Amino acid sequence: MELFRIKRDLPLMKHALIFNAISFITFAAAVFFLVTRGLHFSIEFTGGTVIEVAYPQAAEIEKTRHVIEQMGFGEVQVQNFGSSRDVMIRLPVRGDIKQTELVGKVFGELCKAEAGTVSEHQEITPQGEQVSKQICKKADGAEPLKLSRSEVVGPAVGAELAQDAAKALAVTVLGIMIYLAIRFEWKFAVAGIIANLHDVVIILGFFAFFQWEFSLAVLAAILAVLGYSVNESVVIFDRVREAFRRFRKMNTHEVIDHAITSTMSRTIITHGCTQLMVVSMLLFGGPTLHYFAVALTIGILFGIYSSVFVAAAIAMWLGVKREDLVKTAGNRDDPNDPNAGAVV
């Protein structure tokens, strides 16, 4: 399917140096902000307190978030989980207050917001232990919310999670590189992975510059961008290989220009539709999906740019040529050989 067809190839590789100079400046700025400002990690990486409460009806997330934010604990996460009645609250590490006191204060404020009061209730666990549990009740005896669970995520757990995230990113990059080397040629593998890392670092640079919260959702978005970006690179690389077979009189930069131009309509349709969905999440997904959608938006925009101008240009500069992608059988110069020029 094509919205339009460009009849004349765009001379994009003629300006490859300019495009890559822009990319290098953007990349260098992202690295600078990562080094000087660093990432603002969520409590999933730094540790903190997790509180789960349950309402008898659908929870008002914005109301709950407002109550928690008024307590001045810094950046907090408030989101539904499981059902619309269950709410998970994540609070950052606080060294000036015990976890039990912190949970009690938060639950007390939430109970107060529902016109209730907190009381202590003794319960016997299945193991036969006696524990004290906080209960929120109104004057008429109704229970406007329940404290389902509370626990502490220690800094050590957060550090281990960060290491696992780095390993996941490294394995993804290595897998992409191996795939491109097998599918095409090592020059394309190097070009593709440089372009993909270009996208990742720029996303991280945005989060470092604006000090947006870096959470597991953002990490998931980065891994999604890696796969999304390499897909665009593969489409262009595949068209380059096809053009090398069809147009034997074209040189390398002309073949790449033709490959990019011929996929332009497909690129606009694919990325345009994807971006519409991501913008919908950005506008209507609420705080839970906000930074996930932001990371995807940045990744998609720079992914298009890097696949077209970074990956293709680097492959050209690495010296990719027809012989790297097109294998011939027989003697191409022998007019009596019936297999001369055959492509395998």
C-alpha positions as CSV (number, residue, x, y, z in Angstrom):
1,M,0.0,0.0,0.0
2,E,1.3,3.4,-0.9
3,L,-0.1,6.9,-0.2
4,F,2.2,8.4,-2.9
5,R,5.0,7.4,-5.1
6,I,8.2,9.5,-5.5
7,K,9.3,9.2,-9.1
8,R,12.8,10.5,-8.8
9,D,15.2,9.2,-6.1
10,L,16.0,11.7,-3.4
11,P,19.8,12.5,-3.2
12,L,19.8,11.8,0.6
13,M,23.3,10.3,0.8
14,K,24.7,13.4,-0.8
15,H,23.9,15.1,2.5
16,A,24.8,12.2,4.8
17,L,27.7,14.0,6.4
18,I,25.5,16.9,7.5
19,F,22.8,14.5,8.9
20,N,25.4,12.5,10.8
21,A,27.0,15.6,12.1
22,I,23.6,16.6,13.6
23,S,23.3,13.1,15.0
24,F,26.7,13.3,16.6
25,I,26.0,16.6,18.2
26,T,22.7,15.3,19.6
27,F,24.3,12.1,20.8
28,A,27.2,14.0,22.4
29,A,24.7,16.3,24.2
30,A,22.8,13.2,25.5
31,V,26.0,11.6,26.8
32,F,26.9,15.0,28.5
33,F,23.6,15.2,30.3
34,L,23.8,11.5,31.3
35,V,27.2,12.1,32.8
36,T,26.5,15.4,34.5
37,R,22.9,15.0,35.6
38,G,22.4,11.3,35.6
39,L,19.0,9.5,35.5
40,H,16.3,10.1,38.0
41,F,15.5,6.4,38.9
42,S,12.2,5.4,40.3
43,I,11.9,3.5,43.6
44,E,11.9,0.2,41.6
45,F,15.6,0.8,41.2
46,T,16.4,2.9,44.3
47,G,14.1,1.1,46.8
48,G,11.2,2.3,48.7
49,T,7.8,1.4,50.3
50,V,5.0,-0.3,48.6
51,I,1.4,0.0,50.0
52,E,-1.6,-1.7,48.6
53,V,-5.1,-0.6,49.5
54,A,-8.5,-1.8,48.4
55,Y,-11.7,0.3,48.0
56,P,-15.3,-1.2,48.0
57,Q,-15.9,0.6,44.7
58,A,-13.8,1.9,41.8
59,A,-11.0,3.9,43.2
60,E,-10.6,7.6,42.4
61,I,-6.9,7.5,41.4
62,E,-6.5,11.3,41.1
63,K,-8.0,11.9,44.6
64,T,-5.7,9.2,46.1
65,R,-2.7,10.7,44.3
66,H,-3.5,14.2,45.5
67,V,-3.8,13.0,49.1
68,I,-0.4,11.3,48.9
69,E,1.3,14.2,47.2
70,Q,0.1,16.6,49.9
71,M,2.1,14.7,52.4
72,G,5.4,15.8,50.8
73,F,7.1,12.5,50.3
74,G,8.5,13.6,46.9
75,E,7.9,11.6,43.8
76,V,5.3,8.9,44.3
77,Q,3.6,6.4,42.1
78,V,-0.2,5.7,42.4
79,Q,-1.8,3.3,40.1
80,N,-4.5,0.6,39.8
81,F,-3.4,-3.0,39.7
82,G,-5.5,-6.2,39.4
83,S,-8.9,-4.3,39.3
84,S,-10.2,-0.8,39.4
85,R,-10.8,-1.1,43.2
86,D,-7.2,-2.0,44.1
87,V,-4.5,0.7,44.3
88,M,-0.8,0.4,44.6
89,I,1.2,3.2,46.1
90,R,5.0,3.4,45.8
91,L,6.9,5.8,48.1
92,P,10.7,6.6,47.9
93,V,13.2,5.6,50.6
94,R,13.0,7.8,53.7
95,G,15.7,7.4,56.4
96,D,13.9,9.7,58.9
97,I,10.9,7.5,59.5
98,K,10.2,3.8,60.1
99,Q,8.3,1.8,57.5
100,T,5.5,1.0,60.0
101,E,5.1,4.6,60.8
102,L,5.2,5.6,57.2
103,V,2.5,3.1,56.3
104,G,0.4,4.2,59.2
105,K,0.6,7.9,58.2
106,V,-0.3,7.2,54.6
107,F,-3.2,4.9,55.5
108,G,-4.4,7.4,58.1
109,E,-4.5,10.3,55.5
110,L,-6.3,8.1,53.0
111,C,-8.8,7.1,55.6
112,K,-9.3,10.7,56.7
113,A,-10.0,11.6,53.1
114,E,-12.9,9.1,53.1
115,A,-14.3,10.6,56.3
116,G,-13.2,7.6,58.4
117,T,-11.0,7.0,61.4
118,V,-8.2,4.4,61.9
119,S,-8.3,1.8,64.7
120,E,-6.0,-1.1,65.6
121,H,-7.3,-4.6,65.3
122,Q,-5.6,-7.8,66.5
123,E,-5.7,-10.8,64.2
124,I,-4.4,-14.3,64.3
125,T,-2.4,-15.4,61.1
126,P,-2.7,-18.9,59.7
127,Q,0.6,-19.6,61.3
128,G,-0.9,-18.8,64.7
129,E,0.9,-15.5,65.2
130,Q,-0.9,-12.5,66.6
131,V,-0.5,-9.3,64.5
132,S,-1.9,-5.8,64.7
133,K,-3.8,-4.6,61.7
134,Q,-5.1,-1.1,60.9
135,I,-8.7,-0.7,60.0
136,C,-10.5,2.3,58.6
137,K,-14.2,2.8,59.6
138,K,-16.8,5.5,59.3
139,A,-19.2,6.5,62.0
140,D,-21.9,4.2,60.5
141,G,-19.5,1.2,60.7
142,A,-18.8,1.1,56.9
143,E,-15.2,0.3,55.8
144,P,-14.3,2.8,53.1
145,L,-10.9,1.2,52.3
146,K,-8.7,-1.7,53.4
147,L,-5.0,-2.0,53.9
148,S,-4.2,-5.0,51.8
149,R,-0.4,-5.2,52.0
150,S,2.7,-3.2,52.7
151,E,6.4,-4.0,52.2
152,V,9.8,-2.4,51.7
153,V,11.8,-2.6,48.5
154,G,15.4,-2.4,49.7
155,P,18.2,-0.6,47.9
156,A,20.0,-3.9,47.3
157,V,16.9,-5.3,45.4
158,G,16.8,-2.1,43.4
159,A,20.5,-2.4,42.5
160,E,20.0,-6.0,41.4
161,L,17.1,-4.9,39.3
162,A,19.2,-2.2,37.6
163,Q,21.9,-4.8,36.8
164,D,19.3,-7.2,35.3
165,A,18.0,-4.3,33.2
166,A,21.5,-3.6,31.9
167,K,21.9,-7.3,31.1
168,A,18.6,-7.3,29.2
169,L,19.6,-4.3,27.2
170,A,23.0,-5.9,26.4
171,V,21.5,-9.2,25.3
172,T,19.0,-7.4,23.1
173,V,21.7,-5.4,21.4
174,L,23.9,-8.5,20.9
175,G,20.9,-10.5,19.5
176,I,20.1,-7.7,17.0
177,M,23.7,-7.5,15.9
178,I,23.9,-11.3,15.3
179,Y,20.7,-11.3,13.4
180,L,21.7,-8.5,11.1
181,A,25.1,-10.1,10.4
182,I,23.4,-13.4,9.5
183,R,20.6,-11.8,7.5
184,F,22.7,-9.3,5.6
185,E,26.4,-8.6,6.2
186,W,28.6,-7.5,9.1
187,K,28.8,-4.0,7.8
188,F,25.0,-3.7,8.1
189,A,25.2,-5.2,11.6
190,V,27.6,-2.6,12.7
191,A,25.6,0.2,11.1
192,G,22.3,-1.0,12.5
193,I,23.6,-1.4,16.1
194,I,25.2,2.0,16.0
195,A,21.9,3.5,14.9
196,N,20.0,1.6,17.5
197,L,22.3,2.7,20.3
198,H,22.0,6.2,19.0
199,D,18.3,6.1,19.7
200,V,18.7,4.6,23.1
201,V,21.3,7.1,24.3
202,I,19.2,10.0,23.0
203,I,16.1,8.8,24.9
204,L,18.2,8.5,28.1
205,G,19.6,11.9,27.4
206,F,16.1,13.4,27.3
207,F,15.3,11.7,30.6
208,A,18.5,13.0,32.2
209,F,18.1,16.6,30.9
210,F,14.5,17.0,32.1
211,Q,15.0,14.7,35.1
212,W,12.0,12.6,34.2
213,E,11.5,9.5,36.3
214,F,13.2,6.4,34.8
215,S,11.1,3.3,35.7
216,L,10.6,-0.2,34.5
217,A,7.9,1.0,32.1
218,V,10.5,3.4,30.5
219,L,13.0,0.5,30.2
220,A,10.3,-1.6,28.5
221,A,9.7,1.3,26.1
222,I,13.5,1.5,25.3
223,L,13.6,-2.3,24.5
224,A,10.5,-1.8,22.3
225,V,12.2,1.0,20.5
226,L,15.2,-1.2,19.8
227,G,13.0,-3.7,18.1
228,Y,11.0,-1.1,16.3
229,S,14.1,0.7,15.0
230,V,15.8,-2.4,13.8
231,N,12.7,-3.3,11.9
232,E,12.9,-0.1,9.9
233,S,16.6,-0.7,9.3
234,V,15.9,-4.2,8.0
235,V,13.3,-2.9,5.6
236,I,15.8,-0.4,4.1
237,F,18.7,-2.9,4.1
238,D,16.5,-5.5,2.3
239,R,15.6,-2.9,-0.3
240,V,19.3,-2.1,-0.7
241,R,20.0,-5.7,-1.4
242,E,17.2,-5.9,-3.9
243,A,18.3,-2.7,-5.7
244,F,21.9,-4.1,-6.0
245,R,20.4,-7.0,-7.8
246,R,18.1,-5.1,-10.1
247,F,20.2,-2.0,-10.9
248,R,23.7,-3.1,-11.8
249,K,24.8,0.3,-13.2
250,M,24.0,2.2,-10.0
251,N,26.8,2.9,-7.5
252,T,26.4,2.4,-3.8
253,H,25.1,5.8,-2.8
254,E,22.6,5.8,-5.7
255,V,21.3,2.3,-4.6
256,I,20.9,3.5,-1.0
257,D,19.0,6.7,-2.2
258,H,16.7,4.5,-4.3
259,A,16.1,2.1,-1.3
260,I,15.2,4.9,1.0
261,T,13.0,6.7,-1.5
262,S,11.1,3.6,-2.5
263,T,10.3,2.9,1.2
264,M,9.3,6.5,2.0
265,S,5.5,5.9,1.7
266,R,5.7,2.7,3.7
267,T,7.6,4.6,6.4
268,I,5.1,7.4,6.7
269,I,2.1,5.0,6.9
270,T,3.7,2.7,9.5
271,H,5.2,5.3,11.7
272,G,2.3,7.6,11.4
273,C,-0.2,4.9,12.6
274,T,2.1,3.8,15.4
275,Q,2.6,7.4,16.6
276,L,-1.1,8.0,16.7
277,M,-1.5,5.1,19.1
278,V,1.4,6.4,21.2
279,V,0.0,9.9,21.3
280,S,-3.3,8.5,22.5
281,M,-1.5,6.8,25.4
282,L,0.4,10.0,26.1
283,L,-2.8,12.1,26.2
284,F,-5.3,9.7,27.8
285,G,-3.1,7.0,29.5
286,G,-2.7,9.0,32.7
287,P,0.4,9.3,34.9
288,T,1.0,5.6,34.8
289,L,1.6,5.5,31.1
290,H,2.9,9.0,30.6
291,Y,6.7,8.4,30.6
292,F,6.3,5.1,28.8
293,A,4.5,7.0,26.0
294,V,7.1,9.8,26.1
295,A,10.0,7.4,25.7
296,L,8.2,5.7,22.8
297,T,7.5,9.0,21.1
298,I,11.1,10.1,21.3
299,G,12.3,6.6,20.2
300,I,10.0,6.5,17.2
301,L,10.9,9.9,15.9
302,F,14.6,9.4,16.3
303,G,14.3,5.8,15.1
304,I,13.0,6.9,11.7
305,Y,15.9,9.4,11.5
306,S,18.6,7.0,12.5
307,S,17.4,4.1,10.3
308,V,17.3,6.4,7.2
309,F,20.2,8.7,7.8
310,V,22.5,7.1,10.3
311,A,22.4,3.3,9.6
312,A,22.3,3.7,5.8
313,A,25.1,6.3,5.8
314,I,27.4,4.3,8.1
315,A,26.9,1.2,5.9
316,M,27.9,3.3,2.9
317,W,31.0,4.6,4.7
318,L,32.0,1.1,5.8
319,G,32.2,0.3,2.1
320,V,29.2,-2.0,1.5
321,K,29.1,-3.0,-2.1
322,R,27.2,-5.3,-4.5
323,E,29.6,-8.2,-4.0
324,D,28.8,-8.2,-0.3
325,L,25.1,-9.0,-0.8
326,V,24.8,-10.5,-4.3
327,K,26.5,-13.9,-4.9
328,T,27.0,-14.9,-8.5
329,A,27.2,-18.4,-10.0
330,G,29.4,-19.2,-13.0
331,N,31.4,-16.7,-15.0
332,R,29.5,-13.5,-15.4
333,D,31.7,-12.5,-18.3
334,D,31.3,-15.6,-20.3
335,P,28.4,-15.1,-22.8
336,N,28.3,-18.9,-23.5
337,D,27.6,-19.8,-19.9
338,P,23.9,-20.2,-19.4
339,N,24.2,-19.5,-15.7
340,A,26.3,-16.3,-16.1
341,G,24.9,-13.5,-14.0
342,A,22.5,-15.8,-12.2
343,V,21.7,-14.6,-8.6
344,V,21.6,-17.2,-5.9
